[in-house]
Every structure is written in structure tokens, then in C-alpha cells.
Amino acid sequence: MPMLSLHNVTKTYQRGRVRALDDVSLEVARGEFFGLIGPDGAGKTTFYRLMTTLLKPDAGRATVDGYDTVSDYKKIRQNIGYMPGRFSLYQDLTVEENLNFFASVFGTSIGENYHLVGDIYRQIEPFRTRRAGKLSGGMKQKLALSCALIHAPKVLFLDEPTTGVDPVSRKELFAMLRKLNEEHGITIVVSTPYRDEVMACSRIALLREGKVTAVGKPEEVMPAERRISATRVLRGEDYVIEAEGLTKQFGDFVATDHISFKVRRGEIFGFLGANGAGKTTAMRMLCGLSQPTDGRASVAGYDCATQYEEIKRHIGYMSQKFALYDDLTVEENMELYGRIYGMKTSEITSRTDEMLGDLGAENIRRAMVGALPLGWKQKLAFSVAIFHRPGIVFLDEPTGGVDAETRRQFWELIHRAADQGITVFVTTHYMDEAEYCDRVSIMVDGKIEALDSPAALMERYGAATMYDVFLHLARKAKRSE
């Protein structure tokens, strides 16, 4: 008997107008490491919610370990672990309090099943008294995985568990999952936007528009990877971002430690580092959102310590968290941001038409943003960030959780903006995206460890990819946060 079984399962929304799952039939064997792959809006999250008994199918039947997801939901919930796409823990509780809470819900204790979570929990145990909301992305996901495992489930459902996690922590987390699968026989069903993680699965199913389009081994099923091709030549020494000894200290903790660099006009500058390396702290200072403790920096000719309000008016910014308003339409969001930056009504109208035309998004002009797939939300957020035609745009992990095709499209937008003279300062955990940058810096423990073009860095470290360069440098890190 398979661990998971779906027979002609259909799930619709909006009174049947949207088919999230459309007549899906699928089986996952016991002890299998199974990947569920597909673009944004393909139906992956609906699949997880059905299999974890949070939703009921409109048609068809699904079982977990032989139990029906509708009639036997209580038995299923005792035997599964689930990590949803969004951080699922209690941010105001400490690491230890979260784990104890999840153990008590299932009538067990940390000690009883420590053999399952020990390898993972030992990495976060030094921070057991820290609130979960204050952990780095990698630490949060390790805690969430520990909580999902604490009752010794037979099957783990993991909805993009490594999204937003740096490459080192991502590699560690996936290795832990492989060990759980191989040594403890836990069936794992995982979705991921990272190609290397997809290829590590024993089998995968491709979902598109609610339908399973292919099932098989990753090397047989995965489409060929498409990369953008762009040759860019930057000339001149017109620097629009300059940092010299830039430092930010919180009490005894030095988040950003005397970093120095320059960024030219029209350059795509990648700002890389593991979770906790100091990237976001540095970016916040450059954006005028935080003032330095020491050193100096200027952006668009304005001093970051004294002229931060001017900086805010001359840059665009896209944060890690989606920055638009879900309860406004696409064009209402664009109008709002245009007015914030003092644009005239006629200019807002023409700019909205221009940007929606460039995106091929005229058909969603009046759609509520909250109803759109993540990929569209991210492309719209970027468009809003450059809506007022800033000279510089800061992008903090803009493609986190976005499928591979949408990421490629997003980077085409970035290159188009740079070709128009906009300087792009971007952080990312996707090392293939680092290779699309003109230059990259890599931060380790608050310091810039390396800075050059991707090709030069790969040559310097004898590496085939930027992923290899990053691992080589990031493994030197001494601090975990």
C-alpha cells in the first residue's frame, strides 16, 4: 500500500471558476523522497493542504497511510509533519518554548523523540532562549523542521522549506532531510524552486495549472534549464554608491564591520552572504533606514548619516517581504506609489500604461493584488520600485520562493532597467543569479571577504560556479547569526 494516494482529486475555488487541482491521480511509495514541482499557481500548496486535511477535495479521494483525508483526518494528523510555505511557528515564543509546545500538542516530549531532531536541534540549541522571530532564516527553518518532527511522524510535507535560506544552511537542511529519509524511513514530500534540490529527489511530479503533467526520475522529467544571455560593458568611473569603513554595531554585536566598496552608475551589483552576515543591515544604512555607528557612505551623492530623507526620495526599494497592498488593484497600487513620490496624474497614467505593457500585464490591471500568484506579485513589486524612475534600486532577495521561469523573467527586467541606466543593488541566495551580476561582493561575519566580477571570482578560487565560490568563503564564518 502506498503512503500517499490520490484518485481523480479535484479542488476548485471561486465557485468552481478556478481549478487549483484538476482530476489529479498520484501515488507516493512508503519511504520515498518525492518532489512536487511546478510554477507559482500550479496547485502545490492546495495539494499540501488537502493531504494534511486542512482542505476537503470537491471530487475524488485521497489517502495517507491508508486513511481517508476526509473521514480519518484525526488519525492522519497524528502521523504527519507539515512545514507550510510561510514561517509556521510562534514568533513571540523562544526556540525551546516552540519545541515544547509542539511536543505537548501531540502528547510527547523533546526527550522522547530527541533521536529524530538531535542533529538539527543541536545547531539551534545555543539560542534556545531566543524568540523565534529573532532568528535568521536558516535557523527558523531548522526550528520549524524540529517542531514538525517532534512527534515522530511517518510522513513529512515540506512546502519550499529552504526558500530564503542561504546556500550553506540550505545544503545542511537538505542533507538532514536525506538522513531522516534514509535512516528513519520517513516519507518526505517536498517542493522547492532550487534545481539542485529537485535533482536530489528519488522521483518528482510536475504540476501545471492544477494538472500532473509528468511523473518520474528528475533527470527524465525536468525541462532543460533556461538562462538569460546578456553581455554588458560598463565604462567610466561614475560612482553612485560609495561606502568607506561603514560600520553598524548593536551593543557588543558588530553587524557590519568597516566595509568599503563603490558601485557604478548602471551596474548590477550583487551583495551576497549567508544569513546573519550583515547584508540587510548594510542595505538598510544605504537606503537611509538606519544610521551607521562609524564610517561613511553616500548614495546618489547624499550622505547616509545626515541626508537620509533625500536618499529615500532618489532610490527605489523592494524588501524581502512583499511591499504592495493586497486589498488594492494593480493600477491602484501603482497610483498610490506614484502619488507618494509626487508624480502628476498624467505622468502616473502614462507610466502605468507603459509598465503594464512591458510586463504583458494589461489583463490584470484591475485584479486585486492579493489574488495574484507570487511570481506576478514580485514582478509588480519591482515595477513599483522603479515606477518613479529612480537612479538606484535596492532589491533584498527579490526572487525568494519564485519558480525558475519567473526568476529568469525577473532578471530580464533587471537587465532592462540597468540598460536604461538604473543602478541595481541586489541580494540573493540563488547563486545562478549571482552570475547575472556585473560584480558581486561576498560578506562573511560582517566583513566583505571578496569583491569582483563572477568570472574573476570563479577563476581566483578555481571554482566552476558561484555556488562553489560562496561555499568556499561562507564556510569560514564563525558566527551563526
Backbone hydrogen bonds, N-H to C=O, Kabsch-Sander energy under -0.5 kcal/mol:
donor,donor_aa,acceptor,acceptor_aa,energy
3,M,28,V,-1.5
4,L,28,V,-2.0
5,S,63,T,-2.0
6,L,26,L,-2.8
7,H,61,R,-2.7
8,N,6,L,-0.5
9,V,24,V,-2.8
10,T,59,A,-2.2
11,K,21,L,-2.2
13,Y,18,V,-2.7
17,R,14,Q,-1.5
18,V,13,Y,-2.3
19,R,17,R,-0.5
20,A,11,K,-1.4
20,A,18,V,-1.0
21,L,11,K,-1.9
22,D,210,G,-3.3
23,D,21,L,-0.6
24,V,9,V,-3.0
26,L,6,L,-1.8
28,V,4,L,-2.0
32,E,29,A,-1.5
34,F,32,E,-0.8
34,F,188,I,-3.2
35,G,203,R,-2.6
36,L,190,V,-2.6
37,I,35,G,-0.6
37,I,205,A,-2.8
42,A,39,P,-1.8
47,F,43,G,-2.2
48,Y,44,K,-2.2
49,R,45,T,-2.3
50,L,46,T,-2.2
51,M,47,F,-2.5
52,T,48,Y,-1.8
53,T,50,L,-1.5
54,L,49,R,-2.5
55,L,49,R,-1.6
58,D,10,T,-2.5
59,A,10,T,-1.5
61,R,7,H,-1.8
63,T,5,S,-2.6
64,V,67,Y,-2.4
65,D,3,M,-3.6
67,Y,64,V,-2.0
69,T,62,A,-2.4
72,D,68,D,-2.1
73,Y,70,V,-0.6
76,I,72,D,-2.0
77,R,73,Y,-2.3
78,Q,74,K,-0.9
79,N,75,K,-0.5
79,N,76,I,-1.7
81,G,155,V,-2.2
83,M,157,F,-2.8
91,Q,89,L,-0.8
93,L,90,Y,-1.4
95,V,127,F,-0.5
95,V,130,R,-1.7
96,E,128,R,-2.4
98,N,94,T,-2.5
99,L,95,V,-2.0
100,N,96,E,-2.4
101,F,97,E,-2.2
102,F,98,N,-2.3
103,A,99,L,-2.0
104,S,100,N,-2.4
105,V,101,F,-2.0
106,F,102,F,-1.0
107,G,104,S,-1.5
108,T,103,A,-2.8
113,N,109,S,-1.2
114,Y,111,G,-0.8
116,L,113,N,-1.7
117,V,113,N,-1.1
118,G,114,Y,-2.4
121,Y,117,V,-3.9
122,R,118,G,-2.3
123,Q,120,I,-1.2
124,I,120,I,-0.6
124,I,121,Y,-0.9
125,E,121,Y,-1.8
127,F,124,I,-1.9
128,R,125,E,-2.0
130,R,127,F,-2.2
132,A,93,L,-2.8
133,G,91,Q,-2.0
134,K,131,R,-1.8
135,L,132,A,-1.7
140,K,136,S,-2.5
141,Q,137,G,-1.9
142,K,138,G,-1.8
143,L,139,M,-2.3
144,A,140,K,-2.7
145,L,141,Q,-2.3
146,S,142,K,-2.0
147,C,143,L,-2.4
148,A,144,A,-1.9
149,L,145,L,-1.2
150,I,146,S,-1.1
152,A,149,L,-2.6
154,K,79,N,-2.4
155,V,79,N,-1.3
156,L,187,T,-3.0
157,F,81,G,-3.0
158,L,156,L,-0.6
158,L,189,V,-2.9
159,D,83,M,-2.8
159,D,157,F,-0.5
160,E,158,L,-1.1
160,E,191,S,-1.3
163,T,160,E,-1.1
165,V,162,T,-1.8
170,R,166,D,-2.7
171,K,167,P,-2.1
172,E,168,V,-2.0
173,L,169,S,-2.7
174,F,170,R,-2.3
175,A,171,K,-1.8
176,M,172,E,-1.9
177,L,173,L,-1.8
178,R,174,F,-2.1
179,K,175,A,-1.9
180,L,176,M,-2.3
181,N,177,L,-2.2
182,E,178,R,-2.7
183,E,179,K,-2.9
184,H,179,K,-0.6
184,H,180,L,-1.2
185,G,181,N,-0.8
186,I,180,L,-1.4
187,T,154,K,-2.3
188,I,32,E,-2.4
189,V,156,L,-2.9
190,V,34,F,-2.8
190,V,188,I,-0.5
191,S,158,L,-2.2
195,R,193,P,-0.5
198,V,194,Y,-1.9
199,M,195,R,-2.3
200,A,196,D,-0.5
200,A,197,E,-0.6
201,C,198,V,-1.6
202,S,33,F,-2.3
203,R,33,F,-1.1
204,I,216,G,-2.9
205,A,35,G,-2.4
206,L,214,A,-2.9
207,L,37,I,-3.3
207,L,205,A,-0.5
208,R,211,K,-2.4
210,G,42,A,-2.1
211,K,208,R,-1.7
213,T,206,L,-2.6
213,T,211,K,-0.7
214,A,206,L,-0.9
216,G,204,I,-2.2
220,E,217,K,-1.4
221,V,217,K,-1.7
222,M,218,P,-2.8
230,A,228,I,-0.6
232,R,230,A,-0.6
239,Y,237,E,-1.3
240,V,263,V,-2.3
241,I,263,V,-1.5
242,E,298,S,-2.4
243,A,261,F,-2.9
244,E,296,R,-2.9
246,L,259,I,-2.5
247,T,294,D,-2.5
248,K,256,T,-2.2
250,F,253,F,-3.3
251,G,249,Q,-0.6
253,F,250,F,-2.3
254,V,252,D,-0.6
255,A,248,K,-1.5
255,A,253,F,-0.9
256,T,248,K,-1.7
257,D,446,G,-3.0
258,H,256,T,-0.8
259,I,246,L,-2.2
261,F,243,A,-1.7
263,V,241,I,-2.6
265,R,238,D,-2.5
267,E,264,R,-1.8
269,F,267,E,-0.8
269,F,424,V,-3.3
270,G,268,I,-0.6
270,G,439,R,-2.9
271,F,426,V,-3.1
272,L,270,G,-0.6
272,L,441,S,-3.0
274,A,443,M,-0.7
277,A,274,A,-2.2
282,A,278,G,-2.2
283,M,279,K,-2.6
284,R,280,T,-2.5
285,M,281,T,-1.6
286,L,282,A,-2.2
287,C,283,M,-1.8
288,G,285,M,-1.3
289,L,284,R,-2.6
290,S,284,R,-1.0
293,T,247,T,-2.6
294,D,247,T,-1.5
296,R,244,E,-2.2
298,S,242,E,-2.6
299,V,302,Y,-2.4
300,A,240,V,-3.1
302,Y,299,V,-2.0
304,C,297,A,-2.8
307,Q,303,D,-2.7
311,I,307,Q,-1.8
312,K,308,Y,-2.1
313,R,309,E,-1.0
314,H,310,E,-0.8
314,H,311,I,-1.3
315,I,311,I,-0.5
316,G,392,I,-2.2
318,M,394,F,-2.7
326,D,324,L,-0.6
328,L,325,Y,-1.6
330,V,364,I,-0.5
330,V,367,A,-1.4
331,E,365,R,-2.1
333,N,329,T,-2.1
334,M,330,V,-1.9
335,E,331,E,-2.3
336,L,332,E,-2.3
337,Y,333,N,-2.3
338,G,334,M,-2.1
339,R,335,E,-2.2
340,I,336,L,-2.1
341,Y,337,Y,-1.5
342,G,339,R,-1.7
343,M,338,G,-2.7
348,I,344,K,-2.6
349,T,345,T,-2.4
350,S,346,S,-2.2
351,R,347,E,-2.4
352,T,348,I,-2.5
353,D,349,T,-2.2
354,E,350,S,-2.3
355,M,351,R,-2.7
356,L,352,T,-2.5
357,G,353,D,-1.9
358,D,354,E,-2.2
359,L,355,M,-1.9
360,G,356,L,-0.9
361,A,356,L,-3.0
364,I,361,A,-1.7
365,R,362,E,-1.3
367,A,364,I,-1.5
369,V,328,L,-2.3
370,G,326,D,-2.2
371,A,368,M,-1.6
372,L,369,V,-1.9
377,K,373,P,-2.0
378,Q,374,L,-2.6
379,K,375,G,-2.0
380,L,376,W,-2.4
381,A,377,K,-2.5
382,F,378,Q,-2.0
383,S,379,K,-2.0
384,V,380,L,-2.4
385,A,381,A,-1.9
386,I,382,F,-1.3
387,F,384,V,-1.2
389,R,386,I,-1.7
391,G,314,H,-1.0
392,I,314,H,-0.8
393,V,423,T,-2.8
394,F,316,G,-2.8
395,L,425,F,-2.9
396,D,318,M,-2.9
396,D,394,F,-0.5
397,E,395,L,-0.9
397,E,427,T,-1.1
400,G,397,E,-1.2
402,V,399,T,-2.1
407,R,403,D,-2.4
408,R,404,A,-2.1
409,Q,405,E,-2.1
410,F,406,T,-2.6
411,W,407,R,-2.3
412,E,408,R,-1.4
413,L,409,Q,-1.6
414,I,410,F,-1.9
415,H,411,W,-2.4
416,R,412,E,-2.0
417,A,413,L,-2.3
418,A,414,I,-2.5
419,D,415,H,-2.3
420,Q,416,R,-0.8
420,Q,417,A,-0.6
421,G,418,A,-1.9
422,I,417,A,-2.0
423,T,391,G,-2.8
424,V,267,E,-2.6
425,F,393,V,-2.6
425,F,423,T,-0.6
426,V,269,F,-2.6
426,V,424,V,-0.6
427,T,395,L,-2.5
431,M,429,H,-0.8
433,E,430,Y,-0.6
434,A,430,Y,-1.1
435,E,431,M,-0.9
436,Y,433,E,-1.7
437,C,434,A,-1.3
438,D,268,I,-2.0
439,R,268,I,-1.5
440,V,452,D,-3.0
441,S,270,G,-2.6
442,I,450,A,-2.4
443,M,272,L,-3.1
444,V,447,K,-2.8
446,G,277,A,-1.7
447,K,444,V,-1.8
449,E,442,I,-2.8
449,E,447,K,-0.8
450,A,442,I,-1.1
452,D,440,V,-2.1
457,L,453,S,-2.4
458,M,454,P,-2.5
459,E,455,A,-2.0
460,R,456,A,-2.5
461,Y,457,L,-2.2
462,G,459,E,-0.9
463,A,458,M,-2.7
469,V,465,T,-1.4
470,F,466,M,-2.8
471,L,467,Y,-2.3
472,H,468,D,-2.1
473,L,469,V,-1.9
474,A,470,F,-3.4
475,R,471,L,-1.6
476,K,473,L,-1.7
477,A,474,A,-1.7
